[in-house]
Amino acid sequence: MFSKIVAIEPVSLIPSAEKALHTFANEVVMYPDIPADDEEIVRRIGDADAVLLSYTSSIRREVMERCPNIKYIGMCCSLYSPESANVDIIYANEHGIKVTGIRDYGDEGVVEYVISELVRSFHGFGQPAWEGEVREITGLKAGIIGLGKSGGMIADALRFFGARSEKEWAREKGYRFLPLDQLLEQSEAVFCCLNKNTVLLHEAEFRKLGDKKILFNTGLSPAWDEEPFVKWLSGNNLCFCDTVGALGGAHLLEHPHVRCVQASTGRTRQAFDRLSEKVLANLSEYNG
């Protein structure tokens, strides 16, 4: 049982989950807005021994140093590695602070976005058809970079529609591994499904990718260096991102070869249900 749980920003829990938080602590405080800076985060945490946050704020070591009562931090967002996390997990581990995160809660919406945009592009719905004439996904040479949960689901969805995937996966599904440069050269469409702050596409990779290609980024941050990316965009190519963060900034939104819906496609009603269940499960496990 915690003395006090503080959600320092909106954490997208459904109402029943917010109510359930009160079974884990004597006091629960939920803030409705994003804190402006570390000073505000420290003020909000105060003497709380449990903290919840989403992906829009960070808890750095300087914050934890000033909030000595913290013993649990619940990330109500994806946690894949200490390097990509918005919590200083290394410092937390060194000081006995338990950090939990969740995974695989918004992937279904992302897959639907990818298929929807690909179909619209190929069929020319609301835009010129990508190849000048209507085509199907059938036969598309698709390369998946980052075959985790969402990358695997995208590969499965493309395979259902008849695409050929060129990335490591279960051999029985018929997928195969290619080194990155070969994957880029041989794929007509490439799907980057990488952890936050993971950059794999540099100048040499964009040269390998070449012209007349489609690039999707479903991560939270760009999978590329911006300068060679912009140069590649100037060719006969298209890039799809759901959020400005995945694209790399609002200054790229007006580029004629960019398609950005400016919405997190994984944030669905069902995703909030899954997120809430997993956040409560983490709290239950910690409390034993």
KEKOLPA-955931 format. One line per field, with one value per residue: y, x, z of N, C-alpha, C, O in turn. Coordinates in steps of 0.2 Angstrom, whole numbers, padded with zeros to 4 digits. Each point is the difference from the previous one (the first is absolute). Layout:
N
nyy <- [Y:...]
nxx <- [X:...]
nzz <- [Z:...]
cayy <- [Y:...]
caxx <- [X:...]
cazz <- [Z:...]
cyy <- [Y:...]
cxx <- [X:...]
czz <- [Z:...]
oyy <- [Y:...]
oxx <- [X:...]
ozz <- [Z:...]
This chain:
288
nyy <- [-0006:0004:0005:-0001:0000:-0001:0004:-0003:-0009:0007:-0005:0008:0005:-0011:0004:-0008:0003:0007:-0004:-0005:0009:0002:-0006:0008:0006:0004:0000:0005:0000:0005:-0002:0010:0003:0005:-0008:0010:-0003:0001:0010:0001:-0003:0006:0009:-0001:0000:0009:0001:0004:-0007:0006:-0005:0008:-0008:0010:0000:0003:-0008:0008:-0010:0011:-0002:0006:-0005:-0008:0005:0003:-0010:0005:0008:0007:-0004:0009:-0007:0007:-0008:0010:-0006:0004:-0011:0008:0011:-0005:-0007:-0009:-0005:-0001:-0011:0008:-0005:0005:0010:0000:-0003:0008:0003:-0009:0005:-0002:-0006:0006:-0010:0007:-0010:0004:0011:0003:-0010:-0003:0006:-0004:-0009:0002:0003:-0008:-0007:0004:0001:-0009:-0003:0005:-0003:-0009:0002:0004:-0006:0005:-0008:0007:-0004:-0006:-0008:0007:-0008:-0001:0002:-0010:-0003:-0003:-0008:0004:0007:-0008:0011:-0010:0011:-0010:-0009:0011:0005:0010:0000:-0004:0007:0007:-0004:0000:0010:0003:-0005:0005:0009:-0007:0005:0007:-0008:0010:-0005:0003:-0011:0000:-0007:-0003:0009:-0005:0001:0010:-0007:0011:-0002:0005:-0002:-0010:0000:0005:-0006:-0007:0007:-0006:-0009:0011:-0010:0011:-0009:0011:-0005:0002:0008:-0005:0002:-0001:0008:-0007:0007:-0004:0002:0010:0000:-0003:0008:0008:-0003:0009:0008:-0010:0010:-0010:0009:-0010:0003:-0002:-0007:0010:-0004:0011:-0003:0008:0002:-0009:0002:0008:-0003:-0006:0006:0004:-0009:-0008:0009:-0010:0010:-0010:0009:-0007:-0004:0009:-0004:-0004:0008:0003:-0001:0008:0001:-0009:0007:0008:-0006:0004:0001:0009:-0010:0010:-0010:-0002:-0010:0003:-0003:0003:0010:-0011:0000:-0004:0008:0007:-0004:0000:0010:0003:-0005:0005:0008:-0002:-0003:0008:0006:-0004:0002:0010:0002:-0003]
nxx <- [0004:-0006:0010:0009:-0010:0010:-0011:0010:-0004:-0003:-0008:-0007:0000:-0001:-0010:-0004:0004:-0005:-0009:0002:0000:-0010:-0001:0003:-0009:0008:0010:-0010:0010:-0010:0010:-0006:0008:0002:0005:-0001:-0002:0011:0002:-0002:0008:0009:-0002:0001:0011:0007:-0010:-0002:-0008:-0009:0007:-0007:0003:-0002:-0006:-0010:-0001:0005:0003:0002:0010:0001:-0005:0005:0007:-0006:0002:0004:-0009:0005:-0011:-0007:0005:-0009:0007:-0004:0009:0001:0000:0007:0001:0008:0004:-0007:0005:-0011:0005:0002:-0001:0005:-0003:-0007:0004:0004:-0009:0003:0004:-0010:0006:-0009:0000:-0002:-0006:0004:0003:0011:0003:-0007:0000:0007:-0003:-0007:0005:0006:-0006:-0003:0008:0002:-0007:0001:0009:-0001:-0006:0008:0002:-0007:0001:0008:-0005:0000:-0007:-0006:0003:-0011:0002:0005:-0006:-0010:0005:-0008:0007:-0004:0002:0003:-0003:0005:0007:-0003:-0002:0005:0010:0001:-0002:0008:0008:-0002:0002:0010:0004:-0004:0006:0006:-0002:0008:-0001:0004:-0008:0009:0000:-0011:0008:-0003:0005:0009:-0001:0003:0009:-0002:0010:0005:0011:0002:0002:0009:0009:0001:0003:-0009:-0002:0002:0001:-0001:0006:0003:0009:-0006:-0002:-0009:0011:-0008:-0008:0009:0009:0007:-0003:0003:0011:0002:-0002:0008:0001:-0006:0002:-0002:-0002:0002:-0006:0004:0010:0006:0007:0004:-0005:-0003:0008:0001:0010:0005:-0002:0005:0010:0000:-0001:0010:0003:0003:0000:0000:-0004:0002:-0006:0002:0011:-0005:-0006:-0010:-0008:-0004:-0011:-0002:0010:-0002:-0005:0007:0006:0004:0010:-0005:0002:-0004:-0002:0011:0003:-0002:0006:0009:-0001:0001:-0010:0000:0002:-0008:-0006:0003:-0002:-0010:-0004:0003:-0007:-0010:0000:0001:-0009:-0007:0003:-0003:-0011:0002]
nzz <- [0000:-0009:0000:-0007:-0003:-0005:-0002:-0002:-0003:-0008:0006:-0002:0010:-0001:-0005:-0008:-0010:-0006:-0006:-0010:-0006:-0002:-0009:-0007:0001:0006:-0006:-0003:-0004:-0002:-0004:0001:0007:-0010:0006:0006:0011:-0002:-0004:-0011:-0007:-0001:-0007:-0012:-0004:-0001:0006:-0010:0002:-0002:-0008:-0002:-0008:-0005:-0010:0005:0007:0005:0000:0001:-0004:-0009:-0009:-0007:-0007:-0009:-0006:0009:-0001:-0008:-0001:-0003:-0008:0001:-0005:0000:0001:-0010:0003:-0006:0002:0005:-0007:0000:0009:0002:0000:0008:-0010:-0008:-0004:-0009:-0010:-0005:-0005:-0007:-0008:0006:-0007:0000:-0006:-0008:0000:-0010:-0001:-0005:0005:0008:0009:0007:0007:0009:0009:0006:0007:0010:0008:0006:0009:0009:0007:0006:0010:0006:0009:-0008:-0007:-0002:-0009:0009:-0001:0006:0006:-0004:0011:-0003:0009:-0004:0006:0007:-0006:0007:0001:0005:0002:0002:-0001:0002:0010:0004:0004:0011:0008:0002:0007:0011:0005:0003:0009:0009:0002:0007:0010:-0005:0008:0001:0006:0005:-0003:0004:0004:0011:0005:0002:0011:-0005:0002:0004:-0005:0010:0000:0006:0012:0005:0000:0008:0009:-0001:0006:0003:0006:0000:0003:-0002:0004:0010:-0007:-0004:0002:-0007:0001:-0005:0002:0008:0010:0004:0004:0011:0008:0001:-0011:0000:0008:0005:0003:0005:0003:0003:-0004:0009:-0005:-0002:-0010:0001:-0007:0008:0005:0006:0011:0006:0004:0010:0009:0001:0006:-0007:0008:0006:0004:0004:0002:0008:0003:0006:0009:-0003:0000:0010:-0002:0008:0004:0006:0009:0001:0007:-0010:0005:0003:0005:0001:0004:0000:-0003:0010:-0008:0005:-0004:0003:-0006:-0010:-0007:-0003:-0008:-0011:-0006:-0003:-0009:-0010:-0004:-0004:-0011:-0007:-0002:-0008:-0010:-0004:-0003:-0010]
cayy <- [0006:0006:0006:0004:-0001:0007:0000:0006:0002:-0005:-0007:-0003:-0006:0001:0002:-0005:-0001:0006:-0002:-0006:0002:0002:-0006:-0001:0005:0004:0007:0000:0007:0000:0007:0000:0003:-0002:0005:0004:-0001:-0004:0004:-0001:-0007:0000:0002:-0005:-0006:0002:-0006:-0006:-0006:-0003:0005:-0002:0005:-0003:0001:0007:0003:-0004:0000:-0001:-0002:0006:0000:-0005:0003:0005:-0003:-0006:-0005:-0005:-0007:-0004:0005:-0004:0003:-0002:0001:-0006:0000:-0006:0000:0006:0005:0003:0002:0007:0000:-0002:-0007:-0002:0003:-0003:-0006:0001:0003:-0004:0003:-0005:0003:-0005:0003:-0004:-0001:-0004:0002:0004:-0002:-0001:0007:0002:-0004:0002:0006:-0001:-0003:0005:0004:-0004:-0001:0007:0002:-0004:0000:0007:0003:0007:0002:-0004:-0007:0000:-0002:0003:-0004:-0004:-0006:-0003:-0001:-0006:0000:0005:-0002:0004:-0001:0002:0001:0000:-0005:-0001:-0002:0003:-0002:-0007:0001:0003:-0005:-0005:0003:0001:-0007:-0002:0003:-0003:0003:-0004:0003:-0001:0001:-0006:-0001:-0007:-0002:-0003:0005:0001:0006:-0002:0006:0003:0005:0006:0003:-0004:0001:0007:0000:-0005:0001:0006:0003:-0002:0002:0001:-0002:0000:0003:0007:0003:-0005:0003:-0005:0002:0006:0002:-0006:-0004:0003:-0002:-0007:0000:0003:0004:-0003:-0005:0002:-0001:0001:0000:-0001:0001:0006:0005:-0002:-0005:0003:0007:0004:0003:-0004:-0001:0005:0000:-0005:0002:0004:-0004:-0003:-0005:0002:-0002:0000:0000:0002:0006:0005:-0002:-0005:0003:0004:0007:0003:0003:-0005:-0002:0003:-0003:-0003:-0008:-0002:-0001:0000:0002:0004:-0003:-0007:-0005:-0005:0002:-0001:-0002:-0006:0001:0003:-0006:-0004:0004:0000:-0007:-0002:0005:-0003:-0006:0002:0002:-0006:-0005:0003:0000:-0007]
caxx <- [-0004:0004:-0003:-0003:0001:-0001:0001:0003:-0003:-0005:0003:-0005:-0003:-0008:-0002:0000:0007:0001:-0003:0004:0006:-0001:0001:0007:0003:-0004:-0002:0002:0000:0001:0001:-0003:0004:0007:0004:0004:0008:0002:-0002:-0007:0000:0002:-0005:-0005:0001:0000:0002:-0003:0004:-0001:-0002:-0003:0001:0000:0006:0001:0005:0006:0002:0007:0003:-0001:-0006:0000:0004:-0004:-0006:0003:-0005:-0002:0003:-0003:-0002:-0004:-0001:-0006:0002:0004:0006:0003:0007:0002:0003:-0005:-0005:-0001:0002:0007:-0001:0007:0000:-0005:0002:0005:-0003:-0006:-0007:-0002:-0003:-0004:-0003:-0004:0002:-0005:-0007:-0003:0003:-0005:-0001:0006:0000:-0005:0003:0005:-0003:-0004:0004:0002:-0005:-0002:0005:0000:-0006:-0001:-0006:0001:0007:0002:0002:0007:0003:-0003:-0005:-0002:0003:-0002:0006:0002:0006:0004:0006:0000:0006:-0002:0006:-0002:-0006:-0002:-0007:-0004:0003:-0003:-0007:0000:0002:-0005:-0006:0002:0000:-0006:-0002:0004:0007:0005:0004:0007:0003:0000:-0006:0000:0001:-0006:-0005:0003:0004:0007:0004:0005:0003:-0004:0001:-0004:-0008:-0002:0001:-0005:-0007:-0004:-0002:0004:-0003:0004:-0004:0005:-0001:0001:0007:0004:0001:0004:0000:0004:0001:0001:-0006:-0004:0002:-0002:-0007:-0001:-0005:-0007:-0001:-0004:0003:-0005:0003:-0005:0003:-0001:0005:0003:0005:0005:0003:-0005:0003:-0001:-0008:-0003:0003:-0003:-0007:0000:-0001:-0007:-0001:-0005:0001:-0006:0001:-0006:0001:0005:0006:0003:0003:0006:-0001:-0006:0003:0000:-0006:-0002:0004:-0005:0001:-0001:-0007:0000:-0006:0001:-0003:0003:-0005:-0001:-0004:-0007:-0004:0002:0007:-0001:-0003:0006:0005:-0002:0000:0007:0003:-0002:0003:0007:-0001:-0001:0006:0005:-0002:0001]
cazz <- [0000:0000:0004:-0005:-0007:-0004:-0007:-0001:-0006:-0002:-0001:-0005:0003:0000:0007:0005:0002:0005:0007:0003:0003:0007:0004:0000:0003:0005:-0004:-0007:-0003:-0007:-0004:-0006:-0005:-0001:0003:-0004:0001:0006:0006:0001:0001:0007:0004:0000:0004:0007:0004:-0003:0000:-0007:-0005:-0007:-0005:-0007:-0004:-0002:0005:0002:0007:0000:0006:0004:0003:0005:0005:0004:0003:0003:0002:-0005:0000:-0005:-0006:-0005:-0006:-0003:-0007:-0002:0002:-0003:0002:0004:-0005:-0004:0004:0003:0007:0001:0003:0003:0006:0004:0002:0004:0007:0003:-0003:-0005:-0006:-0004:-0006:-0004:-0007:-0004:0002:-0005:-0007:-0005:-0003:-0005:-0006:-0004:-0004:-0005:-0005:-0002:-0004:-0005:-0005:-0002:-0005:-0005:-0004:-0002:0003:0003:-0002:-0006:0001:0001:-0006:-0006:-0001:0006:0001:0007:0004:-0003:-0003:0002:0004:0006:0005:0007:0004:0007:0000:0007:0000:-0005:-0006:-0002:-0001:-0006:-0005:-0001:-0003:-0007:-0003:-0001:-0007:-0006:-0001:0002:0005:0000:0006:0004:0004:0000:-0007:-0003:-0003:-0006:0000:0000:0003:-0005:0003:-0001:-0006:-0005:0001:-0003:-0007:-0003:0002:-0003:0006:0006:0006:0006:0006:0005:0007:0000:0000:-0004:-0007:-0005:-0007:-0001:-0007:-0004:0000:-0005:-0007:-0002:-0001:-0007:-0002:-0001:0006:0005:0007:0006:0007:0005:0006:0003:-0002:-0006:-0001:-0005:0000:-0004:-0007:-0005:-0001:-0004:-0007:-0003:-0001:-0006:-0006:-0001:0006:0004:0007:0004:0007:0004:0004:-0002:0003:-0004:-0006:0002:0001:-0004:-0006:-0005:-0002:-0007:-0006:-0004:0000:0007:0002:0008:0003:0007:0005:0002:-0002:0005:0006:-0001:0006:0002:0002:0007:0005:0001:0004:0007:0003:0002:0006:0006:0001:0003:0007:0004:0000:0005:0007:0002]
cyy <- [0006:0005:0004:-0001:0007:-0002:0007:0004:-0005:-0007:-0004:-0006:0001:0001:-0006:-0002:0006:-0002:-0005:0002:0001:-0006:-0002:0005:0003:0006:-0001:0007:-0001:0007:0000:0003:-0002:0005:0003:-0002:-0005:0003:-0002:-0008:-0002:0002:-0004:-0006:0001:-0006:-0007:-0006:-0004:0005:-0004:0005:-0003:0002:0007:0004:-0005:0001:-0002:-0001:0006:0001:-0005:0002:0004:-0003:-0007:-0005:-0005:-0007:-0003:0006:-0005:0004:-0002:0001:-0006:0001:-0006:0000:0006:0005:0004:0003:0008:0001:-0002:-0007:-0002:0003:-0003:-0006:0000:0002:-0004:0002:-0005:0004:-0005:0004:-0005:-0001:-0003:0002:0004:-0003:-0001:0006:0002:-0004:0002:0007:-0001:-0003:0005:0005:-0003:-0001:0007:0002:-0004:0000:0007:0003:0007:0002:-0004:-0007:0000:-0002:0002:-0004:-0004:-0006:-0003:-0001:-0007:0000:0006:-0002:0005:-0002:0003:0001:0001:-0004:-0002:-0002:0004:-0001:-0006:0000:0003:-0005:-0005:0003:0000:-0007:-0002:0003:-0002:0003:-0005:0003:-0002:0001:-0006:-0001:-0008:-0003:-0004:0005:0002:0007:-0002:0006:0002:0005:0007:0003:-0003:0001:0007:0000:-0004:0001:0006:0004:-0002:0003:0000:0000:0000:0004:0008:0001:-0006:0002:-0005:0002:0006:0001:-0006:-0004:0003:-0001:-0007:-0001:0002:0003:-0004:-0005:0004:-0002:0002:0000:-0001:0001:0007:0006:-0002:-0005:0002:0006:0005:0002:-0005:-0002:0005:0000:-0006:0001:0004:-0004:-0002:-0005:0003:-0002:0001:-0001:0002:0006:0005:-0003:-0006:0003:0004:0007:0003:0003:-0004:-0001:0002:-0003:-0004:-0007:-0003:-0001:-0001:0002:0003:-0003:-0007:-0005:-0006:0002:0000:-0002:-0006:0000:0002:-0006:-0004:0003:-0001:-0007:-0001:0005:-0003:-0007:0001:0002:-0006:-0005:0003:0000:-0007:-0003]
cxx <- [0004:-0003:-0004:0002:-0001:0001:0002:-0003:-0006:0003:-0005:-0003:-0008:-0002:0000:0007:0003:-0003:0004:0006:0000:0000:0008:0003:-0005:-0002:0002:-0002:0001:0000:-0003:0004:0008:0004:0005:0007:0001:-0002:-0007:-0002:0002:-0006:-0006:0001:0000:0002:-0003:0005:-0001:-0002:-0002:0002:-0001:0006:0002:0005:0005:0002:0008:0003:0000:-0006:0000:0005:-0003:-0006:0002:-0005:-0002:0003:-0003:-0002:-0003:0000:-0006:0001:0005:0007:0004:0008:0001:0002:-0006:-0006:0000:0001:0007:0000:0007:0000:-0005:0002:0006:-0002:-0006:-0006:-0002:-0004:-0003:-0003:-0004:0002:-0007:-0007:-0003:0002:-0006:-0002:0005:0000:-0006:0002:0004:-0004:-0005:0003:0003:-0005:-0002:0005:0000:-0006:-0002:-0006:0002:0007:0001:0003:0008:0004:-0003:-0006:-0002:0004:-0002:0007:0003:0007:0005:0006:0001:0006:-0002:0007:-0003:-0006:-0001:-0008:-0003:0003:-0002:-0007:-0001:0002:-0005:-0006:0002:0000:-0007:-0003:0005:0006:0005:0005:0007:0004:0000:-0006:0000:0000:-0006:-0005:0003:0004:0007:0004:0004:0004:-0003:0001:-0004:-0007:-0002:0000:-0006:-0007:-0003:-0003:0004:-0004:0004:-0004:0005:-0001:0002:0008:0004:0000:0005:0001:0005:0001:0001:-0006:-0005:0002:-0002:-0007:-0002:-0007:-0007:-0001:-0005:0003:-0005:0004:-0006:0002:-0002:0005:0003:0005:0006:0003:-0004:0003:-0001:-0007:-0003:0003:-0004:-0007:0000:-0001:-0008:-0001:-0006:0002:-0006:0002:-0007:0001:0005:0007:0004:0003:0006:-0001:-0005:0003:0000:-0008:-0003:0004:-0005:0000:-0001:-0008:0000:-0007:0000:-0004:0003:-0005:0000:-0004:-0008:-0003:0003:0007:0000:-0002:0006:0005:-0002:0000:0008:0003:-0003:0003:0007:0000:-0001:0006:0005:-0002:-0001:-0007]
czz <- [0000:0004:-0005:-0007:-0003:-0008:-0002:-0007:-0002:-0002:-0004:0003:-0001:0007:0005:0003:0005:0006:0003:0003:0007:0005:0001:0005:0005:-0004:-0007:-0003:-0008:-0003:-0007:-0006:0001:0004:-0004:0000:0006:0006:0002:0002:0008:0005:0000:0004:0007:0004:-0002:0000:-0007:-0005:-0007:-0005:-0007:-0003:-0001:0005:0002:0007:0000:0007:0005:0004:0006:0006:0005:0003:0003:0002:-0005:0001:-0006:-0006:-0005:-0007:-0004:-0008:-0001:0003:-0003:0002:0004:-0005:-0003:0005:0002:0007:0001:0004:0004:0007:0005:0003:0005:0007:0002:-0002:-0005:-0006:-0004:-0006:-0003:-0007:-0004:0002:-0006:-0007:-0005:-0004:-0005:-0006:-0005:-0004:-0006:-0006:-0004:-0005:-0006:-0006:-0003:-0006:-0006:-0005:-0002:0004:0003:-0002:-0006:0002:0000:-0007:-0007:-0002:0007:0001:0007:0004:-0002:-0004:0002:0004:0006:0004:0007:0003:0007:0001:0007:-0001:-0006:-0007:-0003:-0002:-0007:-0006:-0001:-0004:-0008:-0003:-0001:-0007:-0006:-0001:0002:0005:0000:0006:0005:0004:0000:-0007:-0003:-0003:-0007:-0001:0000:0002:-0006:0004:-0002:-0007:-0006:0000:-0003:-0008:-0003:0002:-0004:0006:0006:0007:0006:0007:0006:0006:-0001:0000:-0004:-0007:-0004:-0007:0000:-0007:-0005:-0001:-0005:-0007:-0002:-0001:-0007:-0001:-0001:0006:0005:0007:0005:0006:0005:0007:0003:-0002:-0007:0000:-0004:0002:-0005:-0007:-0006:-0002:-0005:-0008:-0004:-0002:-0007:-0006:-0001:0006:0004:0007:0004:0008:0003:0004:-0002:0004:-0004:-0007:0001:0001:-0005:-0007:-0006:-0003:-0007:-0006:-0004:0000:0007:0001:0008:0002:0006:0005:0002:-0001:0004:0006:-0002:0007:0003:0003:0008:0005:0001:0004:0008:0003:0002:0005:0006:0002:0003:0007:0004:0001:0005:0007:0002:0002]
oyy <- [0001:0000:0003:-0001:0003:-0002:0004:0005:-0005:0000:-0006:-0005:0005:-0001:0002:-0002:-0001:0002:0000:-0003:0000:0000:-0004:0000:0000:0002:-0003:0003:-0003:0003:-0005:-0001:-0003:0006:-0003:0001:-0002:-0004:-0001:-0001:-0003:-0003:-0002:-0003:-0004:-0003:-0004:0001:-0004:0005:-0005:0006:-0006:0000:0002:0005:-0006:0005:-0005:0001:0000:0002:0002:-0002:0001:0004:-0005:-0006:-0005:-0001:-0006:0005:-0005:0005:-0006:0003:-0004:0005:-0006:-0006:0005:0006:0006:0003:0003:0005:-0005:0000:-0003:-0003:-0002:-0002:-0003:0000:0003:-0001:-0001:0005:-0005:0006:-0006:0005:-0003:-0004:0000:0004:0001:-0001:0002:0002:0000:0001:0003:0002:0000:0002:0003:0001:0000:0002:0002:0000:0001:0004:0000:0005:-0005:-0001:0003:0003:-0002:0002:-0001:-0004:0004:0001:-0001:0004:0000:-0005:0005:-0006:0006:-0005:0005:0002:-0006:-0003:-0003:-0001:-0001:-0003:-0002:0000:-0002:-0003:-0001:0000:-0003:-0003:0003:-0001:-0005:0006:-0006:0003:-0004:0005:-0003:0002:0000:-0003:0003:0002:-0005:0006:-0004:0003:0000:0002:0003:0000:0000:0002:0002:-0002:0005:0007:-0006:0006:-0006:0004:-0006:0003:0002:-0003:0001:0000:-0002:-0002:0006:-0003:-0001:-0003:-0003:0000:-0001:-0004:-0003:0003:-0006:-0005:0006:-0005:0005:-0004:0005:-0001:0004:0005:-0006:-0001:-0005:0004:-0002:0000:0002:-0002:-0002:0001:0000:-0002:0000:0002:0003:-0006:0006:-0006:0005:-0004:0004:0005:-0003:0001:0000:-0003:0000:0004:-0003:0001:0002:-0004:-0003:0002:-0004:-0004:-0005:0005:-0006:0005:0003:0004:-0004:-0001:-0004:-0004:0004:-0001:-0001:-0004:-0002:0000:-0002:-0003:-0001:0000:-0003:-0002:0000:-0001:-0003:-0002:0000:-0002:-0003:-0002:-0002:-0006]
oxx <- [0005:-0006:-0005:0006:-0006:0006:-0004:0001:-0001:0005:0002:-0001:-0002:0003:0002:0001:0003:0003:0000:0003:0004:0001:0001:0006:-0006:-0006:0006:-0005:0005:-0005:0002:-0002:0002:-0001:0003:0004:-0005:-0002:-0002:-0004:-0004:-0001:-0003:-0005:-0003:0006:0000:0006:0004:-0004:0003:-0001:0000:0006:0005:0002:0000:-0001:0002:-0004:-0001:-0001:-0003:-0002:0001:-0004:-0001:0002:-0003:0006:0002:-0003:0003:-0004:-0001:-0004:0002:0003:-0002:0002:-0003:-0001:0001:-0004:0006:-0002:0002:0000:0000:0002:0001:-0001:0000:0003:-0004:-0005:0004:-0004:0003:-0001:-0001:0003:-0004:-0004:-0007:-0001:0001:-0001:-0001:0001:0001:-0002:-0001:0001:0000:-0002:0000:0001:-0002:-0002:0000:0000:-0004:-0004:0005:0002:-0003:0003:0003:0005:0001:-0004:0005:0000:-0003:0005:0006:0000:0006:-0001:0002:0001:-0002:0004:-0003:-0006:0000:-0002:-0004:-0004:-0001:-0002:-0004:-0003:-0002:-0003:-0004:-0002:-0001:-0004:-0001:0004:-0001:0002:0001:0005:-0005:-0003:0005:-0003:-0001:-0004:-0004:0002:0002:-0003:0003:-0003:-0004:-0005:-0002:-0004:-0005:-0004:-0003:-0004:0003:0000:0000:-0002:0003:-0005:0001:-0005:0003:0004:0007:-0005:0005:0004:-0003:-0004:-0003:-0001:-0004:-0004:-0002:-0002:-0005:-0003:0001:-0002:-0001:0002:-0003:0005:-0004:-0003:-0004:-0002:-0001:0004:0004:-0002:-0002:-0004:-0002:-0002:-0004:-0004:-0001:-0003:-0005:-0001:-0004:-0001:-0002:0002:-0004:0003:-0004:-0005:0005:0005:0006:0005:0005:0004:-0001:-0004:0001:0000:-0004:-0002:-0004:-0004:0002:-0004:0002:-0002:-0006:-0004:0002:-0005:-0005:-0001:-0003:0003:0001:0002:0004:0002:0001:0003:0004:0003:0001:0005:0004:0002:0002:0004:0002:0001:0003:0004:-0001:-0001]
ozz <- [0004:0002:0002:-0002:0001:-0002:0000:-0001:0003:-0004:0000:-0003:0000:0005:0006:0006:0004:0006:0007:0004:0004:0006:0004:0001:-0001:0002:-0002:0001:-0002:0001:-0003:-0006:0005:-0001:-0005:-0005:0003:0005:0005:0004:0003:0005:0006:0003:0004:-0001:0004:-0001:-0001:0002:-0001:0002:0000:0003:-0003:-0001:-0002:0003:-0001:0005:0006:0005:0006:0006:0006:0004:-0003:0001:0001:0000:-0001:0002:-0002:0000:-0001:-0003:0004:0000:0001:0000:0000:0002:-0001:-0002:0000:0003:-0004:0006:0005:0005:0006:0006:0005:0005:0004:0003:-0005:0001:-0002:0000:0003:-0003:0004:0001:0000:-0005:-0006:-0006:-0005:-0006:-0006:-0005:-0005:-0006:-0006:-0006:-0006:-0006:-0006:-0005:-0006:-0006:-0004:-0003:0005:0002:-0002:0005:-0004:-0002:-0005:-0004:0004:-0005:0004:-0003:0001:-0004:-0002:0004:-0001:0002:0000:0001:0002:0001:0002:-0005:-0004:-0005:-0006:-0005:-0004:-0005:-0006:-0004:-0004:-0006:-0005:-0003:-0005:-0005:0003:-0002:-0001:0000:-0001:0003:-0001:-0004:-0006:-0004:-0004:-0005:0002:0000:-0004:0004:-0006:-0003:-0005:-0005:-0004:-0003:-0005:-0004:-0001:-0001:0001:-0001:0002:0001:0003:0001:-0005:0003:0001:-0004:0002:-0003:0002:-0004:-0005:-0005:-0004:-0005:-0006:-0004:-0003:0004:-0001:-0002:-0001:0001:0000:0001:0001:0005:-0003:0002:-0002:0005:-0002:0004:-0005:-0005:-0005:-0005:-0004:-0004:-0006:-0005:-0003:-0005:0003:-0002:-0001:0001:0000:0002:-0003:0000:-0004:-0003:0000:-0002:-0004:0001:-0005:-0004:-0005:-0005:-0003:-0005:0003:-0002:0001:-0002:0002:-0001:0003:0004:-0004:0003:0000:0004:-0002:0005:0006:0004:0004:0005:0006:0005:0004:0006:0005:0004:0005:0006:0004:0004:0006:0005:0004:0004:0006:0002]
